[in-house]
Amino acid sequence: MDSTPSTTTPSQTNTTSFPTANKPSAPNATASSRQQPDLKVAQAAAPETDSLLKRMTQRAHDAVDSVSERIGSTVGGVQGGVAKAGETRDEWVESAREAIRQHPFAAIGTAVLIGLALRSLTSSRDR
């Protein structure tokens, strides 16, 4: 291949299909005529597309609101359950303290029996 640039004279014809500023080539004229119907189709579809976009946006907002409400009610329920469990735990602890105050020797005996039972369970696993 020869890498020297070629020079053209004004008398030679332009054989390339690049558009020039002075005269449009045939492919450009065809593209320009194709753009006109495409523009009309796009303009005709714009209101319908806008309406569709608005409906989809509204549905997305509704879905987000629905999920948000469900999460809010679930969180509220969980917080209520946790609060109730805390109250129940506090009641049990207070009840155990009262029982120990009323029957201290029985409480000590029960603690010793539970300790022996746990020791026998853990020592049988070590064998």
C-alpha positions in Angstrom: 0.0 0.0 0.0 1.2 3.4 -0.8 1.1 5.8 2.1 1.6 9.0 0.2 -1.4 11.4 0.3 -3.2 11.8 -3.0 -4.0 15.2 -4.3 -7.0 16.1 -6.4 -7.5 18.9 -8.8 -10.7 20.9 -9.1 -11.4 19.2 -12.4 -11.6 15.8 -10.8 -15.0 14.6 -9.5 -15.7 13.9 -5.9 -16.4 10.2 -5.7 -16.8 9.9 -1.9 -20.3 9.8 -0.4 -19.5 12.4 2.4 -21.9 15.3 2.5 -20.5 18.6 1.5 -21.5 22.1 2.6 -22.4 23.2 -0.9 -24.6 20.4 -2.2 -26.4 17.6 -0.3 -25.8 14.2 -1.5 -28.6 11.7 -2.2 -28.2 9.7 1.0 -28.5 12.8 3.1 -31.7 13.8 1.3 -33.1 10.3 1.9 -32.2 10.6 5.6 -33.8 14.0 5.9 -37.0 12.8 4.3 -37.0 9.8 6.7 -36.6 12.1 9.7 -39.8 13.9 8.9 -42.2 11.0 9.3 -40.2 9.8 12.4 -40.7 13.2 13.9 -44.4 13.2 13.2 -44.7 9.7 14.7 -42.7 10.8 17.8 -44.9 13.9 18.2 -48.1 11.9 17.9 -46.9 9.3 20.4 -45.7 11.9 22.9 -49.0 12.5 24.8 -49.6 8.7 25.0 -46.1 8.1 26.2 -46.4 11.0 28.8 -49.7 9.5 30.0 -48.2 6.0 30.3 -45.2 7.4 32.2 -47.5 9.3 34.6 -49.5 6.1 35.3 -46.4 4.0 35.9 -45.0 6.7 38.2 -48.3 6.8 40.1 -48.4 3.0 40.4 -44.8 3.0 41.7 -45.7 5.7 44.3 -48.7 3.7 45.4 -46.7 0.5 45.7 -44.0 2.3 47.8 -46.7 3.8 50.0 -48.3 0.4 50.5 -45.0 -1.3 51.4 -44.2 1.6 53.7 -47.6 1.2 55.5 -47.1 -2.6 55.9 -43.6 -2.1 57.2 -44.8 0.5 59.6 -47.5 -1.7 61.0 -45.1 -4.7 61.3 -42.5 -2.6 63.1 -45.3 -1.3 65.4 -46.4 -4.9 66.1 -42.8 -6.0 66.8 -42.2 -3.1 69.1 -45.4 -3.9 71.0 -44.4 -7.6 71.3 -40.9 -6.6 72.5 -42.4 -4.3 75.1 -44.9 -7.0 76.2 -42.1 -9.5 76.5 -40.1 -7.1 78.6 -43.1 -6.6 80.9 -43.6 -10.3 81.2 -39.9 -10.8 82.0 -40.1 -8.1 84.6 -43.1 -9.8 86.1 -41.4 -13.2 86.3 -38.3 -11.8 87.9 -40.3 -10.0 90.5 -42.4 -13.1 91.1 -39.2 -15.2 91.6 -37.8 -12.6 94.0 -41.0 -12.8 96.1 -40.9 -16.6 96.2 -37.2 -16.5 97.3 -38.0 -14.0 100.0 -40.9 -16.1 101.3 -39.1 -19.5 101.1 -35.3 -18.9 101.2 -34.3 -22.5 102.2 -36.5 -24.0 99.5 -34.8 -21.7 97.0 -31.4 -22.7 98.1 -32.3 -26.4 97.9 -33.8 -26.0 94.4 -30.6 -24.2 93.2 -28.4 -27.0 94.6 -30.6 -29.7 92.8 -30.4 -27.8 89.5 -26.7 -27.4 89.9 -26.2 -31.2 90.5 -28.5 -32.1 87.6 -26.5 -29.8 85.3 -23.2 -31.2 86.5 -24.3 -34.8 85.9 -25.5 -33.9 82.4 -22.2 -32.3 81.5 -20.0 -34.9 83.1 -21.8 -37.7 81.2 -20.9 -36.0 77.9 -17.2 -35.8 78.8 -16.9 -39.6 79.0 
